[in-house]
């Protein structure tokens, strides 16, 4: 029978997974809260057109979205709100009557009840974990807080409820197969899950970028470094500021694109005297232009399940500086398409920027190699890999 995909909110990864099974005749249905062109198209994608859509917890999700303009704990973007909708959605999906032989495909934080119900009637269960196992993230955060106690105020991931963490653990343990986007995520599952299911890596993809003329960069240019993403502690922003504050060269300029965690920017500016431009959250259709205005993308995350910005930058011909605890360890070739650093290592980050300065004349060629390397990570290839992986599992070759 088919694969039944479930995700409360939807994103590029989910919609590509839906299309992957749809175009191969393997999709049974797609469970979500909202799938509509309203609201700027963020809850709709042409990739999922033609799928059988099954809506759950619609009014609750509409209420959450409506409250995103409210202050404080009432704001719909708060974790408590998101978790509440995810759990109610999961509970609703768990009441589905699946035919014999069907497979459910769920995502982190919305799989617990669905997997429990599916296990009772012998329905196979596939779990996609887009980030590291929560225990690995907790260990990382605890180390970071030990060295920088003032980060406690901003370490949102350190404040997960015990109930939520128990659910996360059981989701993994109830799965027959866990799909991760990177070896870092896979290794964290194998390390922390006592009831180890089959765990495989299927890396995400990137859309083809708009064409730009490649410009050469001379050794006298200011090295323009770009960060794109949420400006929060687990992205390693404080370590990036610390490394740059130690650099003696004045030929480095940093641009930050994204949104700040409230008061985190003030805390950083008070501690580190570096100059940078903040350009806010850039619409997706303009982010490619931003890549082409810089020499390097940096992703110094303490942990990251993948880091789609790495592929976007590489596809745009931009070499990257990436922490190994991201997809960087899988997709970046050291010294050829970018620079790899150990997460939580300010000295390594500083050294990478220093090497980029001394090799500034090589960055154009590194960018060309990065563009070529990124081609093997198209969304077409992601969909093909995903279907092949699941079909192999369903055929029983790994015991699913």
DOLUMFI-525278 format. One line per 10 residues: number of its first residue (from 1); their letters; for each residue x, y, z of N, C-alpha, C. Coordinates in steps of 0.001 Angstrom, whole numbers, padded with zeros to 6 digits. Layout:
residues N
NUM> A> X:Y:Z:X:Y:Z:X:Y:Z ~ ...
end
This chain:
residues 400
1> XXXXXXXXXX> 000851:-001192:000000:000000:000000:000000:000888:001245:000000 ~ 000285:002396:000347:001020:003634:000214:001633:004148:001495 ~ 002280:005313:001352:002913:006006:002462:002024:007182:002844 ~ 001699:007302:004117:000874:008391:004640:001776:009365:005382 ~ 001971:010567:004834:002873:011566:005414:002088:012510:006315 ~ 002700:012855:007443:002032:013704:008430:002974:014791:008918 ~ 002563:016059:008785:003328:017188:009318:002350:018330:009584 ~ 002368:018911:010789:001356:019928:011118:001482:021229:010343 ~ 002704:021594:009912:002899:022930:009355:003364:022950:007899 ~ 004211:022037:007508:004699:022015:006129:005902:022912:005933
11> XXXXXXXXXX> 006840:022491:005086:008001:023284:004700:008566:022679:003416 ~ 009670:023222:002930:010228:022722:001655:010557:021243:001724 ~ 011124:020806:002833:011508:019397:002954:010273:018505:002895 ~ 009238:018895:003625:008022:018091:003674:007349:018028:002313 ~ 007232:019169:001657:006551:019193:000361:007315:018401:-000689 ~ 008639:018406:-000603:009419:017583:-001529:009233:016099:-001226 ~ 009099:015748:000060:008827:014351:000411:007465:013928:-000121 ~ 006466:014814:000009:005130:014518:-000524:005207:014271:-002027 ~ 005897:015167:-002743:006004:014985:-004190:006763:013716:-004546 ~ 007797:013393:-003755:008598:012201:-004043:007724:010953:-004108
21> XXXXXXXXXX> 006871:010782:-003107:006016:009596:-003089:004842:009729:-004050 ~ 004373:010965:-004257:003259:011191:-005171:003643:010843:-006603 ~ 004803:011323:-007059:005196:011104:-008440:005636:009667:-008701 ~ 005852:008899:-007631:006207:007492:-007792:005041:006558:-007463 ~ 003850:007142:-007325:002668:006336:-007077:002649:005660:-005721 ~ 003377:006223:-004739:003482:005600:-003420:002749:006377:-002329 ~ 002212:007563:-002640:001605:008397:-001609:000149:008015:-001378 ~ -000183:007730:-000131:-001583:007481:000227:-002285:008808:000483 ~ -001730:009621:001388:-002307:010924:001690:-001304:011775:002447 ~ -001639:013048:002596:-000793:014001:003303:-001643:014667:004371
31> XXXXXXXXXX> -001292:014433:005644:-002001:015005:006782:-001305:016298:007212 ~ -002066:017374:007376:-001507:018640:007836:-002630:019472:008452 ~ -002282:020652:008963:-003318:021533:009515:-003929:022381:008402 ~ -003092:023176:007754:-003554:024065:006693:-002777:023810:005413 ~ -003481:023701:004313:-002844:023649:002996:-003667:024554:002104 ~ -003222:025806:001975:-003993:026823:001285:-003072:027877:000698 ~ -003500:028496:-000394:-002734:029584:-001002:-002842:030869:-000182 ~ -003799:030945:000730:-003950:032146:001540:-002753:032326:002463 ~ -002469:033565:002820:-001371:033831:003746:-000014:033844:003081 ~ 000020:034270:001817:001302:034412:001133:001894:033124:000610
41> XXXXXXXXXX> 001116:032049:000604:001598:030806:000025:002512:029999:000906 ~ 002692:030396:002179:003587:029649:003053:002996:028310:003467 ~ 001691:028127:003278:001036:026866:003605:000513:026169:002352 ~ 001198:026413:001264:000822:025769:000005:002065:025645:-000859 ~ 002105:024580:-001644:003206:024431:-002601:002721:023571:-003756 ~ 003124:023970:-004956:002702:023228:-006148:003171:021779:-006108 ~ 004253:021510:-005358:004770:020147:-005285:003752:019180:-004694 ~ 002887:019693:-003824:001917:018826:-003156:000554:018817:-003844 ~ 000427:019568:-004927:-000832:019551:-005656:-001063:018160:-006232 ~ -002283:017716:-006154:-002599:016376:-006633:-002592:015349:-005527
51> XXXXXXXXXX> -002022:015712:-004373:-002030:014797:-003238:-003397:014819:-002562 ~ -003746:013742:-001925:-004956:013699:-001116:-004623:014358:000220 ~ -005183:015553:000462:-004879:016321:001665:-005926:016031:002730 ~ -005470:015741:003932:-006368:015499:005059:-006026:016509:006148 ~ -006969:017391:006449:-006753:018489:007390:-007169:018092:008808 ~ -006383:018543:009790:-006670:018294:011204:-006351:019566:011994 ~ -007049:019788:013087:-006776:020900:014017:-006687:022240:013296 ~ -007548:022433:012321:-007486:023638:011490:-007774:024895:012306 ~ -008858:024902:013058:-009231:026096:013819:-008170:026443:014865 ~ -007567:025432:015453:-006522:025674:016448:-005303:026325:015809
61> XXXXXXXXXX> -004933:025869:014636:-003793:026461:013949:-004109:027870:013467 ~ -005325:028121:013016:-005724:029471:012637:-005633:030401:013843 ~ -006068:029918:015005:-005981:030724:016229:-004529:031027:016568 ~ -003653:030028:016406:-002230:030252:016699:-001646:031314:015768 ~ -001935:031197:014484:-001400:032155:013516:-001952:033556:013756 ~ -003202:033630:014156:-003821:034923:014434:-003155:035607:015622 ~ -002646:034812:016550:-002065:035374:017779:-000587:035733:017644 ~ -000003:035573:016453:001436:035862:016299:001756:037346:016438 ~ 000732:038186:016449:000976:039615:016647:000833:040017:018112 ~ 000432:039084:018955:000228:039400:020371:001559:039419:021123
71> XXXXXXXXXX> 001614:040102:022256:002865:040194:023026:003085:038989:023944 ~ 004353:038798:024334:004716:037844:025380:004265:036428:025151 ~ 003811:035793:026229:003463:034373:026192:002249:034096:025321 ~ 001487:035121:024968:000316:034939:024124:000686:034817:022650 ~ 001919:035166:022316:002353:035151:020920:002359:033734:020371 ~ 001769:033554:019203:001630:032227:018607:002924:031578:018186 ~ 004015:032341:018180:005316:031746:017821:006008:031137:019038 ~ 005454:031350:020199:006046:030777:021407:006018:029249:021323 ~ 007062:028628:021882:007171:027169:021821:005947:026468:022401 ~ 005398:027029:023474:004240:026389:024104:003058:026304:023148
81> XXXXXXXXXX> 002842:027369:022379:001765:027387:021388:002027:026347:020306 ~ 003230:026362:019761:003587:025441:018674:003461:023994:019144 ~ 003943:023719:020352:003861:022363:020896:002411:021931:021101 ~ 001585:022853:021565:000178:022534:021810:-000512:022124:020513 ~ -000292:022905:019458:-000896:022578:018158:-000340:021258:017631 ~ 000977:021061:017747:001601:019837:017238:001038:018597:017920 ~ 000862:018667:019237:000365:017508:019975:-001104:017233:019672 ~ -001911:018285:019560:-003311:018080:019207:-003438:017522:017791 ~ -002610:018013:016895:-002589:017492:015524:-002210:016015:015520 ~ -001158:015676:016248:-000696:014290:016348:-001816:013385:016867
91> XXXXXXXXXX> -002513:013867:017880:-003613:013077:018453:-004720:012859:017423 ~ -005010:013891:016635:-006053:013772:015610:-005650:012784:014521 ~ -004393:012852:014087:-003913:011940:013044:-003932:010498:013543 ~ -003667:010314:014835:-003616:008957:015397:-004955:008230:015298 ~ -006036:008976:015072:-007355:008357:014953:-007680:007923:013523 ~ -006692:008054:012634:-006869:007629:011243:-007029:006110:011170 ~ -007863:005654:010259:-008030:004217:010027:-007165:003830:008820 ~ -005961:003338:009113:-005050:002982:008030:-005346:001569:007535 ~ -005333:001382:006226:-005522:000024:005709:-004279:-000830:005957 ~ -004453:-002121:005968:-003335:-003047:006184:-002257:-002819:005121
101> XXXXXXXXXX> -001020:-002801:005581:000091:-002654:004645:000536:-001227:004414 ~ -000194:-000258:004960:000196:001140:004786:001364:001473:005711 ~ 002069:002564:005393:003197:003035:006194:002953:004480:006580 ~ 003174:004834:007851:003048:006229:008271:004442:006850:008342 ~ 004526:008079:007891:005789:008821:007815:005566:010127:008576 ~ 006183:010244:009755:005952:011398:010624:007255:012119:010940 ~ 007101:013306:011534:008227:014167:011850:008305:014433:013351 ~ 009461:014912:013762:009722:015190:015175:008633:016063:015795 ~ 008219:015718:016996:007254:016457:017813:005807:016291:017377 ~ 005548:015496:016355:004149:015256:015973:003961:013803:015542
111> XXXXXXXXXX> 004704:012891:016190:004647:011473:015804:004233:010548:016944 ~ 004303:011002:018179:004145:010124:019341:002831:009338:019335 ~ 001703:010049:019315:000410:009368:019361:000143:008570:018091 ~ 000563:009128:016960:000375:008434:015678:001130:007113:015660 ~ 002366:007121:016130:003166:005890:016138:002598:004863:017118 ~ 002125:005317:018272:001550:004386:019240:000328:003691:018645 ~ -000534:004461:017980:-001728:003875:017365:-001355:002941:016220 ~ -000379:003346:015410:000036:002525:014273:000691:001231:014729 ~ 001472:001295:015807:002153:000100:016319:001156:-000949:016791 ~ 000050:-000495:017364:-000950:-001431:017883:-001564:-002297:016788
121> XXXXXXXXXX> -001630:-001769:015563:-002264:-002533:014480:-001246:-002976:013420 ~ 000049:-002876:013776:001076:-003411:012887:001402:-002563:011676 ~ 001110:-001256:011753:001438:-000345:010653:002903:000086:010789 ~ 003643:000033:009702:005065:000402:009736:005223:001907:009916 ~ 006319:002279:010606:006488:003654:011048:007859:004205:010650 ~ 007839:005300:009897:009061:005988:009477:009074:007363:010134 ~ 010212:007710:010693:010354:008954:011458:011451:009800:010837 ~ 011135:011043:010522:012174:011943:010036:012588:012874:011168 ~ 013863:012830:011502:014429:013687:012542:015327:014713:011854 ~ 014862:015954:011674:015623:016942:010915:016748:017608:011696
131> XXXXXXXXXX> 016894:017248:012964:017927:017846:013806:018611:016748:014616 ~ 019442:017120:015572:020110:016126:016402:019156:015595:017476 ~ 019459:014416:017985:018683:013856:019087:018722:014839:020251 ~ 017598:014976:020966:017501:016005:021999:018546:015839:023092 ~ 018936:014607:023393:019942:014429:024445:021292:014997:024017 ~ 021622:014839:022753:022878:015405:022240:022831:016927:022318 ~ 021720:017508:021927:021582:018960:021993:021660:019449:023434 ~ 021051:018706:024341:021081:019095:025748:022508:019076:026294 ~ 023285:018055:025935:024681:017984:026375:025479:019180:025858 ~ 025235:019543:024603:025939:020677:023994:025584:021968:024709
141> XXXXXXXXXX> 024298:022163:024963:023844:023378:025628:024403:023465:027042 ~ 024423:022335:027749:024957:022335:029112:026436:022721:029130 ~ 027195:022228:028156:028612:022626:028068:028738:024122:027808 ~ 027875:024621:026931:027944:026033:026572:027577:026923:027762 ~ 026584:026513:028516:026174:027305:029679:027216:027244:030790 ~ 027938:026135:030859:029003:026027:031862:030120:027026:031578 ~ 030391:027262:030289:031456:028196:029924:030950:029637:029805 ~ 029640:029798:029593:029054:031122:029426:027687:031163:030109 ~ 027656:031232:031449:026392:031137:032202:025339:032163:031803 ~ 025778:033352:031349:024813:034389:030999:023949:034024:029798
151> XXXXXXXXXX> 024349:032989:029047:023547:032557:027904:022250:031874:028323 ~ 022141:031519:029584:020954:030826:030088:019666:031560:029702 ~ 019716:032874:029750:018536:033690:029442:018047:033466:028012 ~ 018986:033120:027109:018637:033026:025698:018578:031592:025182 ~ 018945:030636:026015:019021:029235:025578:017639:028602:025623 ~ 016824:028900:024628:015438:028443:024603:015355:026922:024629 ~ 016247:026255:023890:016201:024792:023810:016489:024128:025146 ~ 017097:024876:026071:017399:024307:027388:016175:024277:028289 ~ 015081:024869:027831:013892:025006:028655:012740:024112:028196 ~ 013047:023029:027495:012016:022085:027070:011424:021400:028301
161> XXXXXXXXXX> 010121:021139:028262:009483:020462:029385:009843:018984:029395 ~ 009780:018397:030586:010084:016974:030719:009113:016135:029894 ~ 007861:016543:029848:006857:015814:029063:007226:015786:027587 ~ 007672:016931:027075:008042:016998:025665:009257:016123:025378 ~ 010224:016104:026268:011434:015310:026061:011122:013816:026096 ~ 010213:013411:026961:009802:012005:027002:009139:011620:025682 ~ 008283:012504:025180:007629:012247:023894:008663:012105:022782 ~ 009655:012977:022779:010700:012913:021753:011414:011564:021783 ~ 011754:011098:022969:012452:009819:023089:011593:008671:022577 ~ 010333:008678:022959:009448:007594:022555:009181:007609:021058
171> XXXXXXXXXX> 009165:008789:020450:008967:008866:019005:010051:008092:018270 ~ 011295:008285:018689:012401:007572:018056:012297:006071:018316 ~ 012016:005712:019555:011985:004300:019923:010832:003547:019265 ~ 009748:004253:018943:008603:003611:018302:008781:003463:016796 ~ 009797:004109:016241:010003:004090:014789:010647:002781:014339 ~ 010284:002337:013130:010970:001219:012485:012197:001714:011724 ~ 012089:002919:011217:013165:003523:010443:013243:004994:010780 ~ 014454:005507:011018:014675:006930:011253:015482:007481:010084 ~ 014983:008548:009483:015674:009203:008375:016207:010542:008864 ~ 017506:010750:008701:018174:011985:009118:018791:012660:007895
181> XXXXXXXXXX> 018930:013986:007913:019506:014673:006758:021031:014741:006756 ~ 021673:014341:007862:023133:014446:007938:023694:013342:008823 ~ 024985:013098:008677:025634:012090:009513:025694:012550:010965 ~ 025755:013882:011193:025760:014390:012569:024459:014024:013274 ~ 023338:014178:012588:022041:013817:013172:021937:012311:013373 ~ 022368:011550:012371:022325:010080:012483:023146:009593:013666 ~ 024358:010105:013797:025241:009642:014871:024668:009970:016249 ~ 023941:011086:016345:023352:011444:017636:022249:010459:018018 ~ 021510:009955:017031:020469:008957:017315:021108:007650:017764 ~ 022119:007211:017040:022783:005956:017373:023434:006016:018755
191> XXXXXXXXXX> 023872:007198:019139:024533:007370:020435:023541:007356:021590 ~ 022355:007921:021377:021454:008171:022509:020192:007321:022525 ~ 019938:006550:021500:018703:005772:021485:018978:004338:021920 ~ 018495:003923:023085:018774:002570:023580:018092:001477:022756 ~ 016930:001787:022190:016235:000837:021316:016482:001324:019904 ~ 017576:000898:019318:018040:001496:018071:017306:000938:016854 ~ 016513:001780:016161:015917:001359:014901:016950:001473:013786 ~ 016560:001161:012565:017428:001435:011426:017513:002943:011249 ~ 018713:003466:011055:018907:004908:010895:019707:005153:009621 ~ 019173:005974:008733:019830:006250:007466:019904:007753:007236
201> XXXXXXXXXX> 020796:008154:006336:020967:009567:005981:020438:009798:004575 ~ 019533:010756:004439:019075:011231:003129:019221:012751:003151 ~ 020273:013302:002533:020515:014747:002602:019470:015536:001837 ~ 019159:016726:002340:018204:017612:001694:018775:018160:000392 ~ 017970:018966:-000287:018382:019492:-001581:018323:021003:-001633 ~ 018573:021526:-002827:018561:022972:-003047:017987:023230:-004435 ~ 017242:024322:-004549:016696:024714:-005849:017795:025385:-006668 ~ 017740:025272:-008006:018755:025947:-008838:018708:027447:-008605 ~ 019851:028096:-008396:019870:029544:-008159:019728:030320:-009459 ~ 019388:031597:-009328:019409:032464:-010490:020849:032632:-010948
211> XXXXXXXXXX> 021031:032743:-012235:022374:032882:-012778:022925:034280:-012509 ~ 024177:034343:-012079:024893:035594:-011888:026265:035457:-012544 ~ 026790:036549:-012976:028152:036533:-013480:029119:036403:-012307 ~ 030056:035483:-012423:031043:035300:-011355:032082:036405:-011433 ~ 032303:037089:-010322:033315:038146:-010309:034532:037682:-009539 ~ 035703:038076:-010007:036931:037692:-009331:037135:038598:-008121 ~ 037865:038088:-007150:038128:038861:-005951:039635:038987:-005760 ~ 040118:040189:-005669:041556:040395:-005511:041937:040273:-004049 ~ 043225:040147:-003813:043721:039971:-002447:043583:041243:-001609 ~ 043254:042363:-002259:043114:043614:-001520:041669:043879:-001126
221> XXXXXXXXXX> 040737:043020:-001584:039333:043203:-001238:039103:043010:000257 ~ 038112:043695:000781:037624:043388:002120:036918:042043:002046 ~ 037215:041166:002979:036589:039848:003000:035174:039998:003561 ~ 034192:039768:002703:032798:039958:003087:032196:038619:003504 ~ 031885:038529:004801:031354:037290:005377:029862:037465:005639 ~ 029101:036428:005337:027647:036483:005462:027135:035373:006368 ~ 026205:035723:007244:025448:034723:007999:023977:034904:007675 ~ 023285:033787:007378:021854:033816:007092:021160:032813:008008 ~ 020183:033281:008769:019450:032369:009642:019003:033046:010924 ~ 018452:032253:011824:018010:032782:013110:019216:033200:013939
231> XXXXXXXXXX> 019153:034398:014504:020260:034932:015295:020031:034565:016755 ~ 020368:033316:017044:020120:032710:018355:021379:031972:018802 ~ 021512:031648:020094:022755:031042:020599:023150:029734:019933 ~ 022189:028828:019646:022620:027530:019127:023196:027630:017719 ~ 023017:028791:017066:023645:029019:015766:025103:029467:015914 ~ 025545:029600:017149:026941:029963:017385:027263:031421:017125 ~ 026259:032294:017174:026480:033708:016882:027451:034340:017878 ~ 027325:033977:019145:028220:034548:020165:029667:034111:019914 ~ 029850:032895:019427:031209:032433:019112:031732:033125:017859 ~ 030869:033392:016912:031264:034143:015721:031727:035541:016113
241> XXXXXXXXXX> 030971:036221:016970:031360:037560:017424:032689:037508:018178 ~ 032846:036488:019011:034062:036371:019799:035281:036175:018898 ~ 035138:035288:017896:036260:035029:016975:036624:036282:016188 ~ 035622:037000:015696:035895:038205:014909:036477:039315:015770 ~ 036090:039377:017047:036625:040418:017927:038113:040228:018181 ~ 038599:039007:017965:040018:038711:018170:040854:038916:016905 ~ 040194:039134:015775:040920:039280:014516:041590:040651:014459 ~ 042860:040665:014106:043581:041932:014013:043324:042630:012683 ~ 043026:041850:011650:042816:042439:010334:041539:043269:010311 ~ 041613:044403:009619:040441:045252:009436:039782:044980:008084
251> XXXXXXXXXX> 040289:043974:007362:039755:043684:006032:038674:042603:006081 ~ 037904:042599:007144:036799:041645:007290:035530:042416:007606 ~ 034458:042100:006894:033172:042732:007168:032092:041670:007249 ~ 031279:041752:008288:030234:040762:008538:028858:041342:008238 ~ 028029:040539:007573:026619:040877:007349:025763:039786:007968 ~ 024752:040191:008720:023830:039260:009349:022448:039435:008735 ~ 021866:038325:008288:020512:038341:007728:019671:037339:008502 ~ 018561:037792:009059:017707:036904:009831:016927:037695:010853 ~ 016538:037047:011922:015805:037746:012979:016480:037456:014317 ~ 016510:038465:015169:017177:038367:016463:016244:037790:017522
261> XXXXXXXXXX> 016795:036954:018369:016129:036595:019607:016105:037852:020480 ~ 014942:038214:021039:014840:039456:021827:015951:039603:022866 ~ 016594:040755:022846:017645:041188:023777:018995:040495:023565 ~ 019048:039478:022690:020327:038789:022456:021325:039717:021767 ~ 020823:040526:020834:021704:041457:020123:022327:042457:021090 ~ 021529:042983:022003:022039:043944:022986:023131:043306:023833 ~ 022917:042072:024224:023898:041349:025045:025215:041192:024286 ~ 025138:040847:023003:026346:040665:022199:027068:041987:021966 ~ 026312:043025:021626:026931:044324:021352:027648:044872:022584 ~ 027136:044545:023745:027756:045013:024982:029083:044292:025249
271> XXXXXXXXXX> 029210:043073:024750:030384:042262:025064:031471:042310:023990 ~ 031065:042451:022728:032041:042329:021633:031990:043563:020735 ~ 033146:044197:020580:033239:045417:019784:033580:045064:018339 ~ 032597:044631:017576:032820:044363:016153:031806:045156:015332 ~ 032184:045471:014105:031282:046174:013206:030588:045151:012305 ~ 029308:045348:012093:028565:044444:011215:027339:045163:010675 ~ 026813:044666:009587:025556:045157:009045:024467:044144:009351 ~ 023336:044619:009807:022171:043760:010015:021121:044155:008982 ~ 020747:043220:008114:019838:043545:007012:018446:042966:007226 ~ 018211:042349:008390:016888:041812:008676:016641:040490:007966
281> XXXXXXXXXX> 015406:040063:008016:015022:038817:007356:014778:039098:005881 ~ 015522:038394:005030:015481:038641:003598:014497:037682:002929 ~ 013572:038190:002101:012671:037297:001362:013462:036302:000522 ~ 012913:035116:000372:013637:034042:-000321:014039:034428:-001736 ~ 013221:035213:-002415:013562:035562:-003799:014693:036581:-003884 ~ 015094:037147:-002724:016203:038102:-002728:017465:037576:-002059 ~ 017360:036421:-001411:018517:035928:-000669:019647:035541:-001610 ~ 019308:035113:-002846:020362:034751:-003811:021233:035951:-004139 ~ 020628:037138:-004244:021421:038340:-004502:022406:038589:-003365 ~ 021965:038318:-002148:022817:038519:-000982:024035:037591:-001037
291> XXXXXXXXXX> 023824:036350:-001446:024953:035421:-001575:025997:035968:-002546 ~ 025533:036545:-003633:026464:037009:-004666:027157:038316:-004310 ~ 026787:038922:-003213:027435:040150:-002775:028531:039879:-001748 ~ 028782:038610:-001426:029731:038264:-000372:030761:037248:-000865 ~ 031789:037031:-000046:032867:036113:-000379:032743:034763:000319 ~ 032154:034769:001514:032033:033542:002315:030702:033539:003042 ~ 030113:032355:003155:029010:032171:004090:029563:031465:005318 ~ 029128:031861:006506:029575:031196:007729:028370:030596:008443 ~ 028513:029353:008888:027499:028693:009705:028224:028016:010866 ~ 028421:028749:011976:029210:028244:013110:028365:027550:014169
301> XXXXXXXXXX> 027266:026896:013751:026287:026355:014691:026892:025398:015712 ~ 026394:025482:016938:026752:024499:017952:026178:023140:017571 ~ 024998:023154:016953:024394:021941:016395:023419:022352:015304 ~ 023291:021505:014325:022423:021782:013190:022133:020457:012504 ~ 020859:020157:012312:020533:018907:011636:021033:018868:010213 ~ 021006:020021:009552:021523:020100:008183:022132:021479:007951 ~ 021292:022477:007710:021789:023816:007379:021622:024076:005899 ~ 020373:024289:005456:020100:024464:004026:020853:025652:003433 ~ 021184:026648:004261:021905:027809:003739:023269:027413:003180 ~ 023854:026335:003695:025132:025870:003154:024991:025500:001681
311> XXXXXXXXXX> 023954:024718:001375:023736:024313:-000019:023356:025495:-000887 ~ 022527:026398:-000349:022130:027569:-001129:023348:028407:-001506 ~ 024213:028645:-000523:025408:029437:-000785:026321:028742:-001784 ~ 026557:027447:-001591:027425:026710:-002500:026854:026695:-003916 ~ 025535:026524:-004040:024905:026527:-005358:025033:027885:-006036 ~ 025206:028939:-005227:025389:030282:-005762:026861:030591:-006062 ~ 027741:029621:-005841:029151:029841:-006092:029867:030504:-004942 ~ 029347:030315:-003732:029939:030929:-002544:030549:029852:-001660 ~ 031857:029871:-001409:032441:028912:-000460:031935:029195:000948 ~ 032076:028214:001822:031468:028329:003153:032482:028010:004244
321> XXXXXXXXXX> 032213:028558:005427:032890:028160:006654:031815:027504:007509 ~ 031940:026205:007750:030868:025462:008407:031396:024648:009574 ~ 030644:024642:010663:030950:023746:011769:030686:022311:011317 ~ 031497:021389:011797:031335:019989:011406:030027:019394:011927 ~ 029490:019951:013004:028261:019415:013564:027045:019992:012823 ~ 027141:020020:011507:026090:020408:010577:026215:019445:009402 ~ 025551:019761:008292:025764:018968:007080:027121:019259:006457 ~ 027834:020253:006995:029139:020608:006446:030080:019433:006337 ~ 030079:018565:007354:030974:017410:007341:030668:016472:006175 ~ 029429:016519:005650:029026:015645:004552:029194:016290:003182
331> XXXXXXXXXX> 028995:017608:003089:028903:018236:001773:030049:019181:001444 ~ 030875:019551:002431:031971:020503:002204:033290:019754:002128 ~ 034065:020030:001084:035410:019457:000956:036413:020490:001446 ~ 037085:020169:002525:038000:021088:003184:039013:021676:002206 ~ 039089:023024:002173:040072:023705:001349:039717:023791:-000115 ~ 038675:023077:-000548:038291:023085:-001963:036954:023786:-002181 ~ 035959:023500:-001347:034663:024166:-001468:034344:025010:-000230 ~ 035249:024975:000736:035045:025752:001943:035992:025327:003038 ~ 035674:025728:004263:036502:025437:005422:035635:024809:006516 ~ 036125:023735:007111:035406:023053:008177:036065:023355:009517
341> XXXXXXXXXX> 035235:023613:010523:035749:023893:011867:034979:023043:012867 ~ 035609:022766:013985:034903:022066:015050:033936:023026:015733 ~ 032733:022560:016007:031785:023384:016748:032359:023671:018140 ~ 032009:024798:018685:032444:025206:020024:033930:025550:020078 ~ 034555:025821:018929:035997:026099:018886:036220:027473:018259 ~ 036347:028495:019100:036552:029860:018607:037874:029997:017858 ~ 038902:029327:018351:040212:029420:017700:040155:028868:016280 ~ 039440:027760:016090:039325:027169:014760:038578:028112:013823 ~ 037562:028769:014332:036799:029712:013523:037668:030905:013126 ~ 038426:031393:014077:039337:032502:013807:040390:032097:012774
351> XXXXXXXXXX> 040920:030884:012892:041926:030403:011949:041352:030269:010536 ~ 040085:029829:010449:039452:029678:009131:039329:031032:008436 ~ 038942:032059:009190:038858:033395:008603:040243:033895:008196 ~ 041246:033593:009022:042610:033990:008676:043080:033315:007401 ~ 042762:032019:007246:043148:031317:006027:042410:031875:004821 ~ 041143:032213:005002:040381:032798:003897:040984:034122:003462 ~ 041485:034898:004407:042144:036160:004068:043410:035921:003254 ~ 044229:034957:003683:045490:034696:002973:045246:034034:001627 ~ 044111:033359:001483:043795:032681:000220:042686:033396:-000543 ~ 042577:034689:-000337:041453:035423:-000925:041420:035313:-002447
361> XXXXXXXXXX> 042588:035225:-003059:042633:035097:-004514:042084:033756:-004987 ~ 042026:032770:-004078:041533:031435:-004449:040023:031285:-004267 ~ 039369:032275:-003652:037968:032107:-003297:037049:031961:-004504 ~ 037406:032604:-005609:036582:032468:-006815:036585:031030:-007307 ~ 037758:030411:-007345:037847:029013:-007770:037160:028093:-006766 ~ 037291:028396:-005476:036596:027602:-004466:035081:027698:-004661 ~ 034619:028895:-005004:033198:029076:-005258:032733:028281:-006463 ~ 033559:028224:-007493:033209:027433:-008683:033097:025955:-008315 ~ 034039:025470:-007530:033987:024069:-007087:032773:023816:-006191 ~ 032432:024808:-005358:031260:024669:-004492:029993:024560:-005319
371> XXXXXXXXXX> 029898:025346:-006378:028720:025304:-007247:028576:023922:-007889 ~ 029703:023362:-008342:029675:022028:-008956:029270:020974:-007932 ~ 029830:021069:-006715:029522:020090:-005671:028054:020130:-005285 ~ 027459:021324:-005287:026065:021464:-004862:025092:020823:-005839 ~ 025526:020619:-007088:024608:020065:-008096:024126:018664:-007739 ~ 024935:017900:-007010:024502:016545:-006661:023466:016547:-005550 ~ 023177:017742:-004993:022196:017850:-003920:020954:018624:-004376 ~ 020517:018381:-005588:019284:019007:-006066:018094:018376:-005353 ~ 016954:019073:-005387:015741:018486:-004817:015302:017260:-005608 ~ 015587:017233:-006894:015285:016037:-007689:016031:014830:-007132
381> XXXXXXXXXX> 017317:015040:-006820:018116:013942:-006272:017639:013552:-004874 ~ 017227:014553:-004090:016685:014241:-002761:015470:013325:-002885 ~ 014558:013668:-003775:013345:012871:-003910:013663:011452:-004373 ~ 014610:011346:-005305:014993:010015:-005785:015629:009186:-004666 ~ 016506:009815:-003879:017160:009106:-002775:016146:008683:-001712 ~ 015201:009580:-001418:014207:009279:-000392:013353:008088:-000797 ~ 012850:008100:-002012:012002:007006:-002485:012786:005699:-002523 ~ 014010:005746:-003014:014826:004525:-003091:015097:003970:-001703 ~ 015382:004851:-000751:015655:004406:000632:014430:003750:001253 ~ 013279:004410:001142:012058:003867:001728:011633:002585:001033
391> XXXXXXXXXX> 011750:002554:-000301:011366:001336:-001036:012234:000167:-000622 ~ 013516:000413:-000398:014424:-000641:000043:014015:-001143:001424 ~ 013666:-000217:002316:013246:-000618:003657:011948:-001411:003614 ~ 010988:-000946:002815:009700:-001598:002747:009816:-002991:002104 ~ 010853:-003156:001298:011072:-004477:000702:011643:-005464:001707 ~ 011971:-004968:002897:012428:-005846:003971:013902:-006144:003970 ~ 014691:-005377:003190:016119:-005685:003092:016869:-005341:004363 ~ 016271:-004440:005188:016934:-004096:006446:016051:-004513:007619 ~ 015043:-005269:007328:014245:-005822:008404:013101:-004985:008892 ~ 012651:-003985:008094:011531:-003156:008516:010244:-003980:008526
end
